[in-house]
């Protein structure tokens, strides 16, 4: 026969059982079910999406202007844009494309802002390095220059404000830096335009002479196809010429005019609308701008080639037409 429990012992067991039940209830409440967790996560995602403003700006939102006879240029500062914090840089976009990876997917994979990220496998920029060693230049080169203002007030007379070369950057087809140098302007600088050009007086301490830069750039460009945006301005600043047949100018490509209502589009606008790439967020980088132009060319290379062939058709040299050969009559035997 089992021993009879005392009343105190029975009370103790009741208290312990009650505490055990309340503890298990608390554990159950503190850990929501998988279904509840999924619902919470979905609600948070929806809240984030509704709170996050769209980073893209439509060209259709631009104010319409009456167009005159000539083509006018749409400036980048005329477009009200919000910076897309996850938009890749031109360097990242080129690297990703060469490795068959979407730059946007790469940015999403790493999360956050990748504008200044150097991905392993892509060489970091070497500012004012001059001519890069052990770099295969190839057939295509992209160029961009930064300018400063010269002229203005000189003594008692006012001279028209002009642009002078202060930096030149060249990249190859893959966006690899080929050449980069600060340049000493030939005239007195009246406006450094630092907020745009990124050039400041301190950069002139190690800048190269204009003639030295001009000679090296001329050697690089010789017998190569030159890619850039408004290339004529860069060539004028360098006081160099280049065969028009061997120039691919992203500002003149007909396929890009739709992004600027038929006017000449800015490089920043094209980078954002065509490539989904952010450039010129503050001070310009001539290396990044050269890469953006090269990437625009690469994306639409076939279109550029067709336009170039239509503009500069290949003509057979004079006197090279072959005369029809007369068939020899067979002699009767």
Secondary structure by P-SEA (a helix, b strand, c coil): ccccccaaaaaaaaaaaaaaaaaaaaaaaacccaaaaaaaaaaaaaaaaaaccccccccccccccccccbbbbbcccccccccccccccaaaaaaaaaacccaaaaaaaaccccccccccccccccccccccccccccccccbbbbbbbcccccccccccbbbbbcbbbbbcccccccbbbbbbbccccccccccccccccccccccccaaaaaaaaaaaaccbbbbbccaaaaaaaaccccccccccccccccccccccccccccaaaaaaaccccccccccccaaaaaaaaaaaaaacaaaaaaaaaaacccccccccccccccccccccc
